[in-house]
Amino acid sequence: MGHGSTAPAQPRPHACRDASDRLRALSAAHESADPAGARPSISASWRRSWRAGVDTAVASAPLVYDRDVIADARAAHPLDRHLPILRGLLRQVADETAHLMVITDGEGHALWTEGPGEVRRQAERVGLTEGFCWSEGSIGTNGIGTALASGRPEYVYSAEHVARVLHGWSCAGAPITDPDSGAMIGCIDVSATVAALHPATLALVGAAAQLAEAHLEMEMRRRDERLRERGMRHLRALRGERGMLVTPTGRVLAGEPAGWHGLRLPVPAPGLALTLPDGSQAVAEPVGELFLVRLPGPDGVPSGGACEPRPAARPLLTLSLLGTERPHARLDGRRLPLSLRRAEIIALLALHPRGLNAGRLSLELYGDVGNPVTIRAEIHRLRAQLGDLVRAKPYRLACEVDADFLAVRRLLDEGDVVSAVRLYRGELLPGSDAPAIRVERDELAARLRRQVLDRGGAEPLWAYAQAEPGRSDIEVLERLDTFLPPGDPRRVTVASRLDEGA
């Protein structure tokens, strides 16, 4: 070649080249059950697959969702609204005439597939279509299940699959992590009936997964701002005590120490001890959609005197009235036990911030047999506990109010079923016979149940079934039974309850 001449450009190698020799070595490794001849990520996947009992002769991935359930599973998944963006990116690189795009949930259940007719027909023969499970434990090493198991993008070609029926396929998958919970919620996969995929395919699915995570994070940040705005009044109500606002998934949104903002704590539970980043213990108090965590001082108790009091603000009354026979309130963080009658009155005043006169309040509490004189006596006793926060003419609350049942209402209005179910710990004042409380209780329960059935997936349905009346709701349990995959330990509980209700 003469000086100054340019060598012809060499084609980029496939991600898995030297196919014939490599495939023979992999086939031999399969026969001997010795993964030493495979790439490290593949040999680790083979071991996991064998421990799970996957048979190399398996003919297809298993069906987990019937056709009548798949639409609901899609609608309940957080990636549903981001599909147009993902499709657009994948189509820029993937060969639309030869590749199949698959998007699954975090368990490897295929929810969406797109591709040309011939590839789809071949994919259906091995269950690479909507409703089938592609976890490693179901079908062995594959681009979807292996990516979900390892937590990173993976490609699998030909004989690297455990199942021999997949040796005519190659695939590349990348997991998607929910920035809120930190859990893997799905996988994006590109598959084709070829011996090897182009090296750009792995980068493509990785970029698509990152794009999905970026959009989920933007949604989370917008939601965080709304939650922070609503929750800051709880921090202000501490009057100098140190405390933090924590999401139900354990993320610190605001508070002191400032350096803890953005950290992830163990998922809080009402009334249970929570281990903080410095090793100390605190208790998480539910405040609407968030938790308020009061931080202990040097002596192990919440600090209060070391800081200057904050400027005076409207008092904050926090109501916990869902699913409890012992309702209570917190007034600027101070716990106030409530009798059932006082809880009913406060709940009605919270529902009517502009106030109710004695006659209307009597009707709401007692129905036609009510007496305004009785109401005045009840208000007098309530004022002994709350002071001038209860005003007259008309009766109303002269403070900020944050009630758990009102927060569930708001979340249902916003279509946030997952958060609504998480906050709903049971029916509103279940021991109350007040006519207006019964109406509000039944309406809230009916709205939540309908949205859970119409728009909830397995997790919202399961959460709803943990409290009354969901525990014995046959329709909810039957719906949940269709969503839970085979082998899910929760199926035993669901089946037991269904048998009890039969």
C-alpha positions as CSV (number, residue, x, y, z in Angstrom):
1,M,0.0,0.0,0.0
2,G,1.5,3.3,-1.1
3,H,2.3,6.2,1.2
4,G,-0.8,8.3,1.9
5,S,-3.2,5.6,0.8
6,T,-6.1,4.8,3.1
7,A,-7.0,1.3,4.1
8,P,-10.6,0.3,3.4
9,A,-12.8,0.7,6.5
10,Q,-13.4,-2.6,8.3
11,P,-16.9,-3.4,9.5
12,R,-17.4,-3.1,13.2
13,P,-17.5,-6.6,14.8
14,H,-20.7,-7.8,16.3
15,A,-21.0,-7.9,20.0
16,C,-20.6,-11.7,19.8
17,R,-18.4,-12.5,16.8
18,D,-16.4,-15.6,15.9
19,A,-19.7,-17.3,15.9
20,S,-19.1,-20.9,14.7
21,D,-16.2,-21.7,17.1
22,R,-17.8,-19.9,19.9
23,L,-21.2,-21.6,19.5
24,R,-19.5,-25.0,19.4
25,A,-17.7,-24.2,22.7
26,L,-20.9,-23.0,24.3
27,S,-22.8,-26.1,23.1
28,A,-20.1,-28.3,24.7
29,A,-20.4,-26.3,27.9
30,H,-24.1,-26.9,27.9
31,E,-23.7,-30.6,27.5
32,S,-21.2,-30.8,30.3
33,A,-23.0,-28.4,32.6
34,D,-19.7,-26.6,32.9
35,P,-20.0,-22.8,32.5
36,A,-16.3,-22.3,32.3
37,G,-16.4,-21.7,28.6
38,A,-18.9,-18.9,28.8
39,R,-18.5,-15.2,29.5
40,P,-18.5,-14.4,33.3
41,S,-21.9,-12.8,33.2
42,I,-23.4,-15.7,31.3
43,S,-21.8,-18.4,33.5
44,A,-23.2,-16.6,36.6
45,S,-26.6,-16.6,34.9
46,W,-26.4,-20.3,34.0
47,R,-25.7,-21.1,37.6
48,R,-28.7,-19.1,38.8
49,S,-30.9,-20.7,36.1
50,W,-29.8,-24.2,37.1
51,R,-30.4,-23.5,40.8
52,A,-33.9,-22.4,39.9
53,G,-34.4,-25.7,38.2
54,V,-34.8,-24.4,34.6
55,D,-34.8,-27.3,32.1
56,T,-32.7,-26.8,28.9
57,A,-35.6,-28.5,27.0
58,V,-38.2,-26.0,28.1
59,A,-40.3,-25.1,25.0
60,S,-41.5,-21.7,25.9
61,A,-41.7,-19.0,28.5
62,P,-44.7,-19.4,30.8
63,L,-47.9,-17.4,30.5
64,V,-48.7,-15.3,33.6
65,Y,-51.2,-12.8,32.3
66,D,-54.3,-13.6,30.3
67,R,-55.3,-11.3,27.5
68,D,-58.1,-9.8,29.6
69,V,-55.6,-8.8,32.3
70,I,-52.7,-7.4,30.2
71,A,-54.4,-4.1,29.4
72,D,-54.9,-3.4,33.1
73,A,-51.3,-4.4,33.9
74,R,-50.1,-1.9,31.3
75,A,-52.3,0.9,32.5
76,A,-51.0,0.4,36.1
77,H,-47.4,0.4,35.1
78,P,-45.4,3.7,35.4
79,L,-43.8,3.2,32.0
80,D,-47.2,3.3,30.2
81,R,-47.2,7.1,29.7
82,H,-43.6,7.1,28.5
83,L,-44.0,4.5,25.7
84,P,-44.0,7.1,22.8
85,I,-40.6,8.4,23.8
86,L,-39.1,4.9,24.1
87,R,-40.5,3.8,20.8
88,G,-39.1,6.9,19.1
89,L,-35.6,6.3,20.5
90,L,-35.5,2.5,19.7
91,R,-36.7,3.1,16.1
92,Q,-33.8,5.4,15.5
93,V,-31.3,2.5,15.7
94,A,-33.1,-0.8,15.7
95,D,-33.9,-2.4,12.4
96,E,-37.7,-2.3,12.2
97,T,-37.7,-5.1,9.7
98,A,-35.8,-7.6,11.8
99,H,-36.0,-6.6,15.5
100,L,-38.6,-7.1,18.2
101,M,-38.9,-4.5,21.0
102,V,-40.0,-5.9,24.4
103,I,-40.8,-3.9,27.5
104,T,-41.5,-5.8,30.7
105,D,-42.3,-5.1,34.4
106,G,-39.8,-5.6,37.2
107,E,-40.6,-9.4,37.4
108,G,-39.9,-9.9,33.7
109,H,-43.5,-10.1,32.6
110,A,-43.7,-8.9,29.0
111,L,-46.2,-6.0,28.8
112,W,-45.5,-4.5,25.4
113,T,-43.9,-5.9,22.2
114,E,-43.5,-4.3,18.8
115,G,-42.0,-5.6,15.6
116,P,-42.6,-6.9,12.1
117,G,-45.2,-9.6,11.6
118,E,-42.8,-12.5,10.7
119,V,-40.6,-11.8,13.8
120,R,-43.6,-11.6,16.0
121,R,-44.9,-14.9,14.7
122,Q,-41.6,-16.6,15.5
123,A,-41.5,-14.9,18.9
124,E,-45.0,-16.1,19.8
125,R,-43.7,-19.7,19.4
126,V,-41.3,-19.2,22.3
127,G,-43.6,-17.0,24.4
128,L,-41.7,-13.7,23.6
129,T,-45.0,-11.8,23.6
130,E,-47.3,-10.0,25.9
131,G,-48.3,-11.8,29.1
132,F,-45.4,-14.2,29.3
133,C,-42.7,-14.3,32.0
134,W,-39.0,-13.9,31.0
135,S,-37.3,-14.0,34.4
136,E,-34.3,-16.2,34.7
137,G,-36.2,-18.5,37.0
138,S,-38.8,-19.1,34.3
139,I,-36.9,-19.5,31.1
140,G,-33.2,-19.3,32.1
141,T,-30.5,-17.0,30.7
142,N,-32.0,-14.3,28.4
143,G,-31.6,-10.6,27.8
144,I,-34.5,-9.6,30.0
145,G,-34.2,-12.0,32.9
146,T,-30.4,-11.7,33.1
147,A,-30.5,-7.9,33.0
148,L,-33.1,-7.9,35.8
149,A,-31.0,-10.3,37.8
150,S,-27.7,-8.5,37.4
151,G,-29.1,-5.0,37.5
152,R,-27.1,-3.9,34.4
153,P,-27.5,-4.0,30.6
154,E,-26.8,-7.5,29.3
155,Y,-26.7,-9.2,25.9
156,V,-27.3,-12.9,25.3
157,Y,-26.7,-14.6,21.9
158,S,-27.6,-17.9,20.5
159,A,-26.2,-20.8,22.6
160,E,-25.6,-18.5,25.6
161,H,-29.3,-19.1,26.3
162,V,-30.0,-22.0,28.7
163,A,-33.1,-23.0,26.8
164,R,-32.2,-24.7,23.6
165,V,-35.3,-23.4,21.9
166,L,-33.8,-19.9,22.2
167,H,-30.5,-20.8,20.5
168,G,-31.8,-19.2,17.3
169,W,-32.3,-15.8,19.1
170,S,-30.1,-13.0,20.3
171,C,-31.2,-10.2,22.6
172,A,-30.0,-7.2,24.6
173,G,-31.8,-5.9,27.6
174,A,-31.4,-3.0,30.1
175,P,-33.2,-2.7,33.5
176,I,-35.1,0.4,34.5
177,T,-34.9,1.6,38.1
178,D,-37.5,3.6,39.8
179,P,-35.8,6.7,41.2
180,D,-38.4,7.0,44.0
181,S,-38.3,3.5,45.5
182,G,-34.9,2.4,44.1
183,A,-36.5,-0.8,42.9
184,M,-36.2,-2.2,39.3
185,I,-39.6,-1.7,37.7
186,G,-38.9,-3.0,34.2
187,C,-36.6,-3.9,31.4
188,I,-36.3,-2.8,27.7
189,D,-35.2,-5.5,25.4
190,V,-34.4,-5.8,21.7
191,S,-34.4,-9.3,20.2
192,A,-33.8,-10.8,16.8
193,T,-33.5,-14.2,15.1
194,V,-29.8,-13.7,14.4
195,A,-26.6,-15.3,15.6
196,A,-25.4,-12.0,17.1
197,L,-26.6,-8.5,17.6
198,H,-24.9,-5.3,16.4
199,P,-22.8,-3.8,19.2
200,A,-24.9,-0.6,19.0
201,T,-27.9,-2.6,20.3
202,L,-26.6,-2.9,23.8
203,A,-25.9,0.8,24.0
204,L,-29.3,1.5,22.5
205,V,-31.3,-0.3,25.1
206,G,-29.0,1.2,27.8
207,A,-29.8,4.7,26.5
208,A,-33.5,3.9,26.4
209,A,-33.5,2.7,30.0
210,Q,-31.6,5.9,31.1
211,L,-34.1,8.0,29.2
212,A,-37.0,6.3,30.9
213,E,-35.4,6.8,34.3
214,A,-34.8,10.5,33.5
215,H,-38.5,11.0,32.8
216,L,-39.5,9.1,35.9
217,E,-37.1,11.3,37.9
218,M,-38.6,14.5,36.5
219,E,-42.0,13.3,37.5
220,M,-40.7,12.5,41.0
221,R,-39.1,15.9,41.3
222,R,-42.3,17.7,40.4
223,R,-44.2,15.4,42.9
224,D,-41.5,16.2,45.6
225,E,-42.1,19.9,45.2
226,R,-45.8,19.5,45.8
227,L,-45.2,17.3,48.8
228,R,-42.5,19.6,50.2
229,E,-44.8,22.6,49.9
230,R,-47.6,20.8,51.7
231,G,-45.3,19.3,54.3
232,M,-43.1,22.3,55.3
233,R,-45.9,23.4,57.7
234,H,-45.3,20.3,59.8
235,L,-41.6,21.2,60.1
236,R,-42.5,24.8,61.0
237,A,-44.9,23.4,63.7
238,L,-41.9,21.8,65.5
239,R,-41.0,25.3,66.8
240,G,-37.3,24.7,66.8
241,E,-37.1,21.0,67.2
242,R,-35.1,19.1,64.6
243,G,-37.1,17.0,62.2
244,M,-37.3,15.6,58.7
245,L,-40.0,15.1,56.1
246,V,-39.6,11.6,54.7
247,T,-41.5,10.0,51.8
248,P,-43.3,6.6,52.2
249,T,-40.4,5.1,50.2
250,G,-37.8,6.5,52.7
251,R,-36.4,9.5,50.9
252,V,-35.6,12.6,53.0
253,L,-37.2,15.6,51.3
254,A,-36.4,18.3,53.8
255,G,-35.4,19.1,57.4
256,E,-32.4,19.2,59.7
257,P,-29.6,18.1,59.5
258,A,-29.5,19.6,56.0
259,G,-26.9,17.1,54.9
260,W,-29.4,14.3,55.2
261,H,-31.5,15.7,52.4
262,G,-31.7,13.2,49.5
263,L,-30.6,10.2,51.6
264,R,-32.7,7.1,51.7
265,L,-33.8,5.8,55.1
266,P,-35.5,2.4,55.9
267,V,-39.1,2.5,54.7
268,P,-41.0,4.1,57.6
269,A,-44.0,2.6,59.3
270,P,-46.3,4.5,61.7
271,G,-45.3,4.3,65.3
272,L,-42.3,2.0,64.7
273,A,-38.6,2.8,65.4
274,L,-36.6,4.0,62.5
275,T,-32.8,3.8,62.4
276,L,-31.3,7.2,61.2
277,P,-28.0,7.6,59.3
278,D,-26.1,8.4,62.5
279,G,-27.3,5.2,64.1
280,S,-29.9,6.9,66.4
281,Q,-33.5,5.8,66.7
282,A,-36.6,8.0,65.9
283,V,-40.3,7.4,65.3
284,A,-42.0,8.3,62.0
285,E,-45.4,10.0,62.4
286,P,-47.7,10.0,59.3
287,V,-48.6,13.5,58.3
288,G,-50.7,13.4,55.1
289,E,-48.7,11.8,52.3
290,L,-45.4,12.1,54.2
291,F,-43.9,11.0,57.5
292,L,-42.5,13.5,60.0
293,V,-39.4,12.1,61.8
294,R,-38.4,14.0,64.9
295,L,-34.7,13.8,65.5
296,P,-33.4,13.1,69.0
297,G,-31.1,15.5,70.8
298,P,-27.8,14.6,72.5
299,D,-29.7,13.2,75.4
300,G,-31.7,10.8,73.2
301,V,-34.9,12.8,73.3
302,P,-36.3,15.3,70.7
303,S,-34.5,18.6,71.0
304,G,-36.5,21.7,71.5
305,G,-34.8,24.4,73.6
306,A,-31.5,24.6,71.8
307,C,-32.9,26.6,68.9
308,E,-34.7,29.9,68.8
309,P,-38.4,29.6,68.3
310,R,-39.5,30.2,64.8
311,P,-41.8,33.1,63.9
312,A,-45.4,32.5,64.9
313,A,-47.6,30.9,62.3
314,R,-51.1,29.5,62.0
315,P,-51.4,26.4,64.2
316,L,-51.4,23.1,62.4
317,L,-54.0,20.5,63.3
318,T,-53.1,17.0,61.9
319,L,-55.9,14.4,61.9
320,S,-55.5,10.7,61.9
321,L,-59.0,9.3,61.5
322,L,-58.6,6.4,59.0
323,G,-58.9,2.8,60.1
324,T,-58.7,3.3,63.9
325,E,-61.0,3.0,66.8
326,R,-58.8,5.5,68.7
327,P,-58.7,8.6,66.5
328,H,-56.3,11.3,67.5
329,A,-55.0,14.7,66.3
330,R,-51.7,16.5,66.6
331,L,-51.7,20.2,67.3
332,D,-48.3,21.6,66.2
333,G,-46.9,18.1,66.9
334,R,-48.5,17.6,70.3
335,R,-50.6,14.5,70.4
336,L,-54.3,14.9,71.3
337,P,-56.5,11.9,71.9
338,L,-60.0,12.4,70.6
339,S,-63.3,10.9,71.7
340,L,-65.4,9.5,68.8
341,R,-67.8,12.5,69.0
342,R,-65.0,15.1,69.0
343,A,-63.4,13.3,66.1
344,E,-66.7,13.4,64.2
345,I,-67.1,17.1,64.8
346,I,-63.5,18.0,63.8
347,A,-63.9,15.8,60.6
348,L,-67.0,17.6,59.6
349,L,-65.5,21.0,60.2
350,A,-62.4,19.9,58.2
351,L,-64.8,19.0,55.4
352,H,-66.5,22.4,55.6
353,P,-63.7,25.0,56.0
354,R,-66.1,27.9,55.6
355,G,-68.0,26.6,58.7
356,L,-71.4,25.1,59.7
357,N,-74.1,26.6,61.9
358,A,-75.5,24.7,64.9
359,G,-78.5,23.5,63.0
360,R,-76.5,22.1,60.0
361,L,-73.9,20.5,62.3
362,S,-76.6,18.9,64.4
363,L,-78.2,17.5,61.2
364,E,-74.8,16.2,60.0
365,L,-74.1,14.5,63.3
366,Y,-77.5,13.2,64.5
367,G,-79.8,13.4,61.5
368,D,-83.4,14.5,62.0
369,V,-83.3,13.8,65.7
370,G,-80.5,16.2,66.3
371,N,-80.7,19.2,68.6
372,P,-78.6,22.4,68.2
373,V,-78.5,22.7,72.1
374,T,-76.6,19.4,72.2
375,I,-74.2,20.7,69.6
376,R,-73.4,23.8,71.6
377,A,-72.5,21.6,74.6
378,E,-70.3,19.4,72.4
379,I,-68.5,22.4,71.0
380,H,-68.0,23.8,74.5
381,R,-66.2,20.5,75.5
382,L,-64.2,20.6,72.3
383,R,-63.0,24.1,73.0
384,A,-61.8,23.0,76.3
385,Q,-59.3,20.8,74.4
386,L,-58.5,23.0,71.4
387,G,-59.1,26.5,72.8
388,D,-60.0,29.3,70.4
389,L,-59.0,27.2,67.4
390,V,-62.8,26.4,67.2
391,R,-64.6,29.5,66.3
392,A,-68.3,30.2,66.3
393,K,-70.9,31.9,64.0
394,P,-70.5,29.7,62.1
395,Y,-68.5,26.9,63.8
396,R,-65.2,26.5,62.0
397,L,-61.5,25.6,62.6
398,A,-59.2,28.6,62.8
399,C,-56.0,26.7,61.9
400,E,-54.4,24.8,59.1
401,V,-55.7,21.3,58.8
402,D,-54.0,18.2,57.4
403,A,-56.3,15.2,57.5
404,D,-55.4,11.7,56.3
405,F,-58.9,11.2,54.7
406,L,-58.7,14.6,52.9
407,A,-55.2,13.6,51.6
408,V,-56.6,10.3,50.2
409,R,-59.4,12.4,48.5
410,R,-56.9,14.7,46.9
411,L,-54.7,11.8,45.7
412,L,-57.7,10.1,44.0
413,D,-58.6,13.4,42.4
414,E,-55.0,13.5,41.0
415,G,-55.2,9.9,39.8
416,D,-52.4,8.8,42.1
417,V,-53.8,5.4,43.1
418,V,-50.6,4.0,44.5
419,S,-50.1,6.8,47.0
420,A,-53.8,6.8,47.9
421,V,-53.8,3.1,48.7
422,R,-50.5,3.5,50.7
423,L,-52.1,6.2,52.8
424,Y,-55.5,4.6,53.3
425,R,-55.2,2.6,56.5
426,G,-58.9,1.7,56.7
427,E,-62.3,3.3,56.7
428,L,-63.0,6.8,58.0
429,L,-63.9,6.6,61.7
430,P,-65.2,3.0,61.4
431,G,-67.1,3.2,64.7
432,S,-69.1,6.3,63.8
433,D,-72.9,6.3,63.1
434,A,-73.1,10.0,62.2
435,P,-75.0,10.3,58.9
436,A,-72.6,12.7,57.3
437,I,-69.6,10.6,58.4
438,R,-71.2,7.5,57.0
439,V,-71.7,9.2,53.7
440,E,-68.1,10.5,53.5
441,R,-66.8,7.1,54.6
442,D,-68.8,5.1,52.0
443,E,-68.0,7.6,49.2
444,L,-64.2,7.5,49.9
445,A,-64.1,3.8,50.2
446,A,-66.1,3.3,47.0
447,R,-63.9,5.8,45.1
448,L,-60.7,4.1,46.2
449,R,-62.0,0.6,45.6
450,R,-63.1,1.5,42.0
451,Q,-59.8,3.1,41.1
452,V,-57.9,0.2,42.6
453,L,-59.9,-2.2,40.5
454,D,-59.8,-0.1,37.3
455,R,-56.3,1.3,37.5
456,G,-54.3,-0.6,40.1
457,G,-51.8,-3.3,39.5
458,A,-50.7,-6.1,41.8
459,E,-49.0,-3.9,44.4
460,P,-52.0,-1.5,44.9
461,L,-54.4,-4.4,45.0
462,W,-52.3,-6.2,47.6
463,A,-52.0,-3.1,49.7
464,Y,-55.7,-2.5,49.6
465,A,-56.4,-6.1,50.6
466,Q,-54.4,-5.7,53.8
467,A,-57.1,-3.5,55.5
468,E,-60.8,-3.7,55.8
469,P,-62.9,-4.0,53.8
470,G,-60.3,-5.2,51.2
471,R,-59.4,-8.2,53.2
472,S,-62.7,-9.9,52.5
473,D,-63.5,-8.2,49.1
474,I,-64.0,-11.1,46.7
475,E,-63.8,-9.1,43.6
476,V,-60.5,-7.5,44.8
477,L,-59.1,-10.8,45.7
478,E,-60.1,-12.4,42.4
479,R,-58.5,-9.5,40.6
480,L,-55.4,-9.8,42.6
481,D,-55.3,-13.5,41.9
482,T,-55.1,-12.8,38.2
483,F,-52.2,-10.3,38.6
484,L,-50.0,-12.3,40.9
485,P,-47.6,-14.6,38.9
486,P,-47.3,-18.3,39.6
487,G,-45.0,-18.9,42.6
488,D,-45.7,-15.6,44.2
489,P,-46.1,-16.4,48.0
490,R,-49.0,-14.0,48.3
491,R,-51.1,-16.3,46.2
492,V,-51.4,-18.6,49.2
493,T,-53.0,-15.8,51.3
494,V,-55.3,-14.8,48.4
495,A,-56.4,-18.4,47.8
496,S,-57.1,-18.9,51.5
497,R,-59.3,-15.8,51.7
498,L,-61.1,-16.7,48.6
499,D,-61.9,-20.1,50.1
500,E,-63.2,-18.5,53.2
501,G,-65.5,-16.2,51.2
502,A,-66.8,-19.0,48.9
